[in-house]
Amino acid sequence: MAPSHPSVPRASDPAADRALLRQVALGSGAAMREVYARCGGRAFAVTLRLLPTRADAEEVLQEAFLEVWRRAREFDPERGGLETWVTTIARTRAIDRLRAMGTVSRVVEGATHQPPPVSAMPPAPDEAAAQGQGRVRVLAALKQLPPEQREVVELAYFEGLSQREIAERTGDPLGTVKTRARLALEKLGDLLRELEPGS
């Protein structure tokens, strides 16, 4: 899932960022692809700098964007722009991976003292209703995935497992889990686009 080229930094527009993340929270595949296009290069650079191998960086990047998808409604532009929020999630995931590897350095330890990237905000009633519809679309899309891909997404999305932990849980090779996660995310993007209202 590593970006083919770095994303071009751009000034954040708080209102536009919030609107984009609301669309992600509602299950919009197009909005998620835009977030990835804007933030993927920078987030990957962070994971690549912190982690020992490119494979680890790519895996953590996938996990970070699953977390972005899961926590999209928590985004608060008053605490920083979209790129900063996504990059902080990627950095936190990378640090978690280093801790799991038992190789956290003093530099990485220092990074853990940064403020949390999000603050939970209760949605307005109309937004809550829209989010409920978005969850219905996400669940409908998940049901259309092949069982082995759906299992990977559900373990990552609902249980918060890393791909390495999913491999241990399922007994499948890590490479197989990575491939299933990539294919599932691509398929979900297409399915969510098809399920968007008015499509």
C-alpha atoms as an extended CHARMM CRD file, in Angstrom:
* protein
*
       199  EXT
         1         1  MET       CA              0.0000000000        0.0000000000        0.0000000000  PROA      1               0.0000000000
         2         2  ALA       CA              3.0410000000        2.2660000000       -0.1070000000  PROA      2               0.0000000000
         3         3  PRO       CA              2.4700000000        5.4090000000       -2.1940000000  PROA      3               0.0000000000
         4         4  SER       CA              4.1420000000        5.3970000000       -5.5920000000  PROA      4               0.0000000000
         5         5  HSD       CA              5.2150000000        8.9920000000       -5.0680000000  PROA      5               0.0000000000
         6         6  PRO       CA              5.1520000000       11.4760000000       -2.1780000000  PROA      6               0.0000000000
         7         7  SER       CA              2.0290000000       13.5400000000       -1.8210000000  PROA      7               0.0000000000
         8         8  VAL       CA              2.3350000000       17.2580000000       -2.4800000000  PROA      8               0.0000000000
         9         9  PRO       CA              2.0030000000       19.2720000000        0.7390000000  PROA      9               0.0000000000
        10        10  ARG       CA             -0.8250000000       21.7730000000        0.6630000000  PROA      10              0.0000000000
        11        11  ALA       CA             -2.2470000000       24.2900000000        3.0640000000  PROA      11              0.0000000000
        12        12  SER       CA             -5.0930000000       22.8280000000        5.0950000000  PROA      12              0.0000000000
        13        13  ASP       CA             -8.5500000000       24.3520000000        4.8810000000  PROA      13              0.0000000000
        14        14  PRO       CA            -10.1680000000       23.4260000000        8.2350000000  PROA      14              0.0000000000
        15        15  ALA       CA            -13.7240000000       23.4540000000        6.8980000000  PROA      15              0.0000000000
        16        16  ALA       CA            -12.7750000000       21.3810000000        3.8440000000  PROA      16              0.0000000000
        17        17  ASP       CA            -10.7530000000       18.9570000000        5.9810000000  PROA      17              0.0000000000
        18        18  ARG       CA            -13.6630000000       18.4480000000        8.3660000000  PROA      18              0.0000000000
        19        19  ALA       CA            -16.0830000000       17.9320000000        5.4680000000  PROA      19              0.0000000000
        20        20  LEU       CA            -13.7290000000       15.4090000000        3.8520000000  PROA      20              0.0000000000
        21        21  LEU       CA            -13.3470000000       13.3970000000        7.0590000000  PROA      21              0.0000000000
        22        22  ARG       CA            -17.1150000000       13.4400000000        7.5840000000  PROA      22              0.0000000000
        23        23  GLN       CA            -17.4560000000       11.8110000000        4.1710000000  PROA      23              0.0000000000
        24        24  VAL       CA            -14.8840000000        9.1980000000        5.1890000000  PROA      24              0.0000000000
        25        25  ALA       CA            -16.8610000000        8.5580000000        8.3970000000  PROA      25              0.0000000000
        26        26  LEU       CA            -19.9670000000        8.0400000000        6.2550000000  PROA      26              0.0000000000
        27        27  GLY       CA            -18.1480000000        5.3630000000        4.2600000000  PROA      27              0.0000000000
        28        28  SER       CA            -17.1420000000        7.3180000000        1.1480000000  PROA      28              0.0000000000
        29        29  GLY       CA            -14.4660000000        5.4410000000       -0.7770000000  PROA      29              0.0000000000
        30        30  ALA       CA            -13.7370000000        8.4920000000       -2.9120000000  PROA      30              0.0000000000
        31        31  ALA       CA            -13.1090000000       10.6290000000        0.1890000000  PROA      31              0.0000000000
        32        32  MET       CA            -10.8130000000        7.9660000000        1.6450000000  PROA      32              0.0000000000
        33        33  ARG       CA             -8.8170000000        7.8720000000       -1.5870000000  PROA      33              0.0000000000
        34        34  GLU       CA             -8.4530000000       11.6640000000       -1.4550000000  PROA      34              0.0000000000
        35        35  VAL       CA             -7.1490000000       11.4720000000        2.1180000000  PROA      35              0.0000000000
        36        36  TYR       CA             -4.6620000000        8.8240000000        1.0310000000  PROA      36              0.0000000000
        37        37  ALA       CA             -3.5660000000       10.8650000000       -1.9980000000  PROA      37              0.0000000000
        38        38  ARG       CA             -2.9780000000       13.9250000000        0.1840000000  PROA      38              0.0000000000
        39        39  CYS       CA             -1.3920000000       12.2680000000        3.1930000000  PROA      39              0.0000000000
        40        40  GLY       CA             -0.0310000000        8.8910000000        2.1060000000  PROA      40              0.0000000000
        41        41  GLY       CA              3.3960000000       10.0870000000        0.9950000000  PROA      41              0.0000000000
        42        42  ARG       CA              4.1260000000       12.0250000000        4.1520000000  PROA      42              0.0000000000
        43        43  ALA       CA              2.7750000000        9.2760000000        6.4210000000  PROA      43              0.0000000000
        44        44  PHE       CA              4.8470000000        6.6500000000        4.6060000000  PROA      44              0.0000000000
        45        45  ALA       CA              7.9740000000        8.7790000000        4.9560000000  PROA      45              0.0000000000
        46        46  VAL       CA              7.4140000000        8.8470000000        8.7210000000  PROA      46              0.0000000000
        47        47  THR       CA              6.8900000000        5.0870000000        9.0320000000  PROA      47              0.0000000000
        48        48  LEU       CA              9.8450000000        4.3950000000        6.7480000000  PROA      48              0.0000000000
        49        49  ARG       CA             12.0950000000        6.6140000000        8.8620000000  PROA      49              0.0000000000
        50        50  LEU       CA             11.0610000000        4.9870000000       12.1500000000  PROA      50              0.0000000000
        51        51  LEU       CA             10.8490000000        1.3280000000       11.2000000000  PROA      51              0.0000000000
        52        52  PRO       CA             13.6940000000       -1.0340000000       10.3310000000  PROA      52              0.0000000000
        53        53  THR       CA             12.3560000000       -2.3480000000        7.0160000000  PROA      53              0.0000000000
        54        54  ARG       CA             10.2330000000       -1.1110000000        4.1250000000  PROA      54              0.0000000000
        55        55  ALA       CA              7.8900000000       -4.0770000000        4.6290000000  PROA      55              0.0000000000
        56        56  ASP       CA              7.2140000000       -2.9890000000        8.2180000000  PROA      56              0.0000000000
        57        57  ALA       CA              6.6390000000        0.5930000000        7.0540000000  PROA      57              0.0000000000
        58        58  GLU       CA              4.1470000000       -0.5180000000        4.3870000000  PROA      58              0.0000000000
        59        59  GLU       CA              2.2670000000       -2.7190000000        6.8350000000  PROA      59              0.0000000000
        60        60  VAL       CA              2.0480000000        0.0330000000        9.4480000000  PROA      60              0.0000000000
        61        61  LEU       CA              0.8890000000        2.4760000000        6.7700000000  PROA      61              0.0000000000
        62        62  GLN       CA             -2.0370000000        0.1800000000        5.9660000000  PROA      62              0.0000000000
        63        63  GLU       CA             -2.8660000000       -0.0950000000        9.6600000000  PROA      63              0.0000000000
        64        64  ALA       CA             -2.7020000000        3.6980000000       10.0310000000  PROA      64              0.0000000000
        65        65  PHE       CA             -5.1890000000        4.2890000000        7.2030000000  PROA      65              0.0000000000
        66        66  LEU       CA             -7.5450000000        1.6820000000        8.6410000000  PROA      66              0.0000000000
        67        67  GLU       CA             -7.3870000000        3.6940000000       11.8580000000  PROA      67              0.0000000000
        68        68  VAL       CA             -8.0520000000        6.9180000000        9.9380000000  PROA      68              0.0000000000
        69        69  TRP       CA            -11.1320000000        5.2790000000        8.4450000000  PROA      69              0.0000000000
        70        70  ARG       CA            -12.2960000000        4.0150000000       11.8460000000  PROA      70              0.0000000000
        71        71  ARG       CA            -11.6970000000        7.3160000000       13.6760000000  PROA      71              0.0000000000
        72        72  ALA       CA            -12.5940000000        9.8110000000       10.9560000000  PROA      72              0.0000000000
        73        73  ARG       CA            -15.4200000000       11.4460000000       12.8990000000  PROA      73              0.0000000000
        74        74  GLU       CA            -13.0000000000       12.2660000000       15.7490000000  PROA      74              0.0000000000
        75        75  PHE       CA            -10.9570000000       14.6150000000       13.5590000000  PROA      75              0.0000000000
        76        76  ASP       CA            -10.8100000000       18.1380000000       15.0160000000  PROA      76              0.0000000000
        77        77  PRO       CA             -9.2420000000       20.7300000000       12.6740000000  PROA      77              0.0000000000
        78        78  GLU       CA             -8.7480000000       23.0870000000       15.6040000000  PROA      78              0.0000000000
        79        79  ARG       CA             -6.0410000000       20.7330000000       16.8770000000  PROA      79              0.0000000000
        80        80  GLY       CA             -4.1710000000       20.6310000000       13.5760000000  PROA      80              0.0000000000
        81        81  GLY       CA             -4.5620000000       20.0210000000        9.8680000000  PROA      81              0.0000000000
        82        82  LEU       CA             -5.5100000000       16.7940000000        8.1510000000  PROA      82              0.0000000000
        83        83  GLU       CA             -1.9350000000       15.9310000000        7.1500000000  PROA      83              0.0000000000
        84        84  THR       CA             -0.7050000000       16.4150000000       10.7150000000  PROA      84              0.0000000000
        85        85  TRP       CA             -3.5030000000       14.2610000000       12.1160000000  PROA      85              0.0000000000
        86        86  VAL       CA             -2.8780000000       11.4030000000        9.6890000000  PROA      86              0.0000000000
        87        87  THR       CA              0.8950000000       11.6140000000       10.1340000000  PROA      87              0.0000000000
        88        88  THR       CA              0.5330000000       11.5110000000       13.9130000000  PROA      88              0.0000000000
        89        89  ILE       CA             -1.5820000000        8.3700000000       13.6500000000  PROA      89              0.0000000000
        90        90  ALA       CA              1.0560000000        6.7810000000       11.3980000000  PROA      90              0.0000000000
        91        91  ARG       CA              3.8440000000        7.7940000000       13.7980000000  PROA      91              0.0000000000
        92        92  THR       CA              1.9400000000        6.3780000000       16.7780000000  PROA      92              0.0000000000
        93        93  ARG       CA              1.3560000000        3.0990000000       14.9550000000  PROA      93              0.0000000000
        94        94  ALA       CA              5.0470000000        2.9210000000       14.0360000000  PROA      94              0.0000000000
        95        95  ILE       CA              6.0490000000        3.5210000000       17.6600000000  PROA      95              0.0000000000
        96        96  ASP       CA              3.6390000000        0.8000000000       18.7640000000  PROA      96              0.0000000000
        97        97  ARG       CA              5.2810000000       -1.5540000000       16.2720000000  PROA      97              0.0000000000
        98        98  LEU       CA              8.7360000000       -0.6790000000       17.5730000000  PROA      98              0.0000000000
        99        99  ARG       CA              7.6040000000       -1.3350000000       21.1080000000  PROA      99              0.0000000000
       100       100  ALA       CA              6.2660000000       -4.7130000000       20.0250000000  PROA      100             0.0000000000
       101       101  MET       CA              9.6420000000       -5.4330000000       18.4580000000  PROA      101             0.0000000000
       102       102  GLY       CA             11.3670000000       -4.3770000000       21.6600000000  PROA      102             0.0000000000
       103       103  THR       CA             13.5750000000       -1.8880000000       19.8170000000  PROA      103             0.0000000000
       104       104  VAL       CA             12.2680000000        1.5180000000       20.9410000000  PROA      104             0.0000000000
       105       105  SER       CA             15.0450000000        4.0840000000       20.9970000000  PROA      105             0.0000000000
       106       106  ARG       CA             15.2800000000        7.2070000000       23.1570000000  PROA      106             0.0000000000
       107       107  VAL       CA             14.2740000000        9.3010000000       20.1370000000  PROA      107             0.0000000000
       108       108  VAL       CA             11.1230000000        7.2780000000       19.6870000000  PROA      108             0.0000000000
       109       109  GLU       CA             10.3890000000        7.4480000000       23.4000000000  PROA      109             0.0000000000
       110       110  GLY       CA             10.5610000000       11.2310000000       23.1360000000  PROA      110             0.0000000000
       111       111  ALA       CA              8.0040000000       11.2030000000       20.3570000000  PROA      111             0.0000000000
       112       112  THR       CA              5.4650000000        9.5360000000       22.6550000000  PROA      112             0.0000000000
       113       113  HSD       CA              5.1960000000       12.7220000000       24.7050000000  PROA      113             0.0000000000
       114       114  GLN       CA              3.4690000000       14.5780000000       21.8880000000  PROA      114             0.0000000000
       115       115  PRO       CA             -0.2240000000       15.4320000000       22.4790000000  PROA      115             0.0000000000
       116       116  PRO       CA             -2.8130000000       12.9200000000       21.2810000000  PROA      116             0.0000000000
       117       117  PRO       CA             -3.8770000000       13.4530000000       17.6540000000  PROA      117             0.0000000000
       118       118  VAL       CA             -7.6210000000       13.5460000000       18.1530000000  PROA      118             0.0000000000
       119       119  SER       CA            -10.3460000000       14.6260000000       20.5240000000  PROA      119             0.0000000000
       120       120  ALA       CA            -13.6420000000       12.8210000000       20.4570000000  PROA      120             0.0000000000
       121       121  MET       CA            -16.5200000000       15.1050000000       19.5400000000  PROA      121             0.0000000000
       122       122  PRO       CA            -20.1280000000       13.9450000000       19.9050000000  PROA      122             0.0000000000
       123       123  PRO       CA            -21.8460000000       14.2510000000       16.5260000000  PROA      123             0.0000000000
       124       124  ALA       CA            -24.9140000000       16.4030000000       15.9790000000  PROA      124             0.0000000000
       125       125  PRO       CA            -28.1800000000       14.4150000000       15.6870000000  PROA      125             0.0000000000
       126       126  ASP       CA            -28.3620000000       14.7340000000       11.8970000000  PROA      126             0.0000000000
       127       127  GLU       CA            -24.7020000000       13.7580000000       11.6070000000  PROA      127             0.0000000000
       128       128  ALA       CA            -25.2340000000       10.7840000000       13.9160000000  PROA      128             0.0000000000
       129       129  ALA       CA            -28.0750000000        9.5920000000       11.6770000000  PROA      129             0.0000000000
       130       130  ALA       CA            -25.8770000000        9.9850000000        8.5990000000  PROA      130             0.0000000000
       131       131  GLN       CA            -23.0760000000        8.0850000000       10.3140000000  PROA      131             0.0000000000
       132       132  GLY       CA            -25.5200000000        5.2900000000       11.0570000000  PROA      132             0.0000000000
       133       133  GLN       CA            -26.3330000000        5.0960000000        7.3460000000  PROA      133             0.0000000000
       134       134  GLY       CA            -22.6060000000        5.1080000000        6.5990000000  PROA      134             0.0000000000
       135       135  ARG       CA            -22.0530000000        2.1610000000        8.9360000000  PROA      135             0.0000000000
       136       136  VAL       CA            -24.8420000000        0.2810000000        7.1790000000  PROA      136             0.0000000000
       137       137  ARG       CA            -23.0510000000        0.8330000000        3.8430000000  PROA      137             0.0000000000
       138       138  VAL       CA            -19.7310000000       -0.2840000000        5.3030000000  PROA      138             0.0000000000
       139       139  LEU       CA            -21.2900000000       -3.4660000000        6.7280000000  PROA      139             0.0000000000
       140       140  ALA       CA            -23.0340000000       -4.1270000000        3.4160000000  PROA      140             0.0000000000
       141       141  ALA       CA            -19.7300000000       -3.7190000000        1.5840000000  PROA      141             0.0000000000
       142       142  LEU       CA            -17.9300000000       -6.0160000000        4.0420000000  PROA      142             0.0000000000
       143       143  LYS       CA            -20.4960000000       -8.7570000000        3.3900000000  PROA      143             0.0000000000
       144       144  GLN       CA            -19.5650000000       -8.6850000000       -0.3070000000  PROA      144             0.0000000000
       145       145  LEU       CA            -15.8760000000       -9.3490000000        0.3280000000  PROA      145             0.0000000000
       146       146  PRO       CA            -14.5130000000      -12.8930000000        0.0170000000  PROA      146             0.0000000000
       147       147  PRO       CA            -14.5860000000      -14.4930000000        3.5040000000  PROA      147             0.0000000000
       148       148  GLU       CA            -10.8110000000      -14.5250000000        3.9460000000  PROA      148             0.0000000000
       149       149  GLN       CA            -10.5220000000      -10.8120000000        3.0510000000  PROA      149             0.0000000000
       150       150  ARG       CA            -13.4800000000       -9.8960000000        5.2450000000  PROA      150             0.0000000000
       151       151  GLU       CA            -11.8860000000      -11.6960000000        8.1960000000  PROA      151             0.0000000000
       152       152  VAL       CA             -8.6750000000       -9.6750000000        7.8510000000  PROA      152             0.0000000000
       153       153  VAL       CA            -10.5650000000       -6.3640000000        7.7160000000  PROA      153             0.0000000000
       154       154  GLU       CA            -12.8120000000       -7.2660000000       10.6390000000  PROA      154             0.0000000000
       155       155  LEU       CA             -9.8800000000       -8.3090000000       12.8190000000  PROA      155             0.0000000000
       156       156  ALA       CA             -8.0190000000       -5.0980000000       11.9740000000  PROA      156             0.0000000000
       157       157  TYR       CA            -11.0090000000       -2.7450000000       12.0460000000  PROA      157             0.0000000000
       158       158  PHE       CA            -13.0980000000       -4.0960000000       14.9140000000  PROA      158             0.0000000000
       159       159  GLU       CA            -10.4320000000       -5.7050000000       17.1070000000  PROA      159             0.0000000000
       160       160  GLY       CA             -7.5230000000       -3.3930000000       16.2810000000  PROA      160             0.0000000000
       161       161  LEU       CA             -5.1060000000       -6.2290000000       15.5150000000  PROA      161             0.0000000000
       162       162  SER       CA             -1.9370000000       -5.6210000000       13.5190000000  PROA      162             0.0000000000
       163       163  GLN       CA             -1.3320000000       -7.7100000000       10.4190000000  PROA      163             0.0000000000
       164       164  ARG       CA              1.2810000000       -9.6990000000       12.3390000000  PROA      164             0.0000000000
       165       165  GLU       CA             -1.2690000000      -10.4080000000       15.0730000000  PROA      165             0.0000000000
       166       166  ILE       CA             -3.8540000000      -11.3930000000       12.4520000000  PROA      166             0.0000000000
       167       167  ALA       CA             -1.3680000000      -13.8680000000       10.9640000000  PROA      167             0.0000000000
       168       168  GLU       CA             -0.8310000000      -15.3620000000       14.4230000000  PROA      168             0.0000000000
       169       169  ARG       CA             -4.5720000000      -15.5020000000       15.0820000000  PROA      169             0.0000000000
       170       170  THR       CA             -5.5000000000      -17.1040000000       11.7550000000  PROA      170             0.0000000000
       171       171  GLY       CA             -2.3870000000      -19.2090000000       11.2190000000  PROA      171             0.0000000000
       172       172  ASP       CA             -1.9010000000      -17.6930000000        7.7460000000  PROA      172             0.0000000000
       173       173  PRO       CA              1.4930000000      -16.4530000000        6.4970000000  PROA      173             0.0000000000
       174       174  LEU       CA              2.0790000000      -12.7380000000        7.0870000000  PROA      174             0.0000000000
       175       175  GLY       CA              2.5040000000      -12.1610000000        3.3350000000  PROA      175             0.0000000000
       176       176  THR       CA             -0.9120000000      -13.6950000000        2.7160000000  PROA      176             0.0000000000
       177       177  VAL       CA             -2.5100000000      -11.4520000000        5.3390000000  PROA      177             0.0000000000
       178       178  LYS       CA             -0.8550000000       -8.3830000000        3.7690000000  PROA      178             0.0000000000
       179       179  THR       CA             -2.1350000000       -9.3190000000        0.3210000000  PROA      179             0.0000000000
       180       180  ARG       CA             -5.6500000000       -9.9520000000        1.6100000000  PROA      180             0.0000000000
       181       181  ALA       CA             -5.6730000000       -6.6000000000        3.4300000000  PROA      181             0.0000000000
       182       182  ARG       CA             -4.5510000000       -4.7320000000        0.3090000000  PROA      182             0.0000000000
       183       183  LEU       CA             -7.1000000000       -6.4660000000       -1.9240000000  PROA      183             0.0000000000
       184       184  ALA       CA             -9.8450000000       -5.9450000000        0.6550000000  PROA      184             0.0000000000
       185       185  LEU       CA             -9.1730000000       -2.2120000000        0.9310000000  PROA      185             0.0000000000
       186       186  GLU       CA             -9.1730000000       -1.8220000000       -2.8440000000  PROA      186             0.0000000000
       187       187  LYS       CA            -12.4170000000       -3.7940000000       -3.1480000000  PROA      187             0.0000000000
       188       188  LEU       CA            -14.0340000000       -1.8970000000       -0.2710000000  PROA      188             0.0000000000
       189       189  GLY       CA            -13.2450000000        1.4060000000       -1.9570000000  PROA      189             0.0000000000
       190       190  ASP       CA            -15.0450000000        0.2610000000       -5.1000000000  PROA      190             0.0000000000
       191       191  LEU       CA            -17.9870000000       -1.2010000000       -3.1870000000  PROA      191             0.0000000000
       192       192  LEU       CA            -18.4550000000        1.8760000000       -1.0120000000  PROA      192             0.0000000000
       193       193  ARG       CA            -18.4220000000        4.0760000000       -4.0940000000  PROA      193             0.0000000000
       194       194  GLU       CA            -21.1440000000        1.9070000000       -5.6400000000  PROA      194             0.0000000000
       195       195  LEU       CA            -23.1920000000        2.0640000000       -2.4260000000  PROA      195             0.0000000000
       196       196  GLU       CA            -22.9810000000        5.8540000000       -2.0420000000  PROA      196             0.0000000000
       197       197  PRO       CA            -26.4100000000        7.5540000000       -2.2640000000  PROA      197             0.0000000000
       198       198  GLY       CA            -27.1760000000        8.7110000000       -5.7820000000  PROA      198             0.0000000000
       199       199  SER       CA            -24.5590000000        6.4570000000       -7.3750000000  PROA      199             0.0000000000
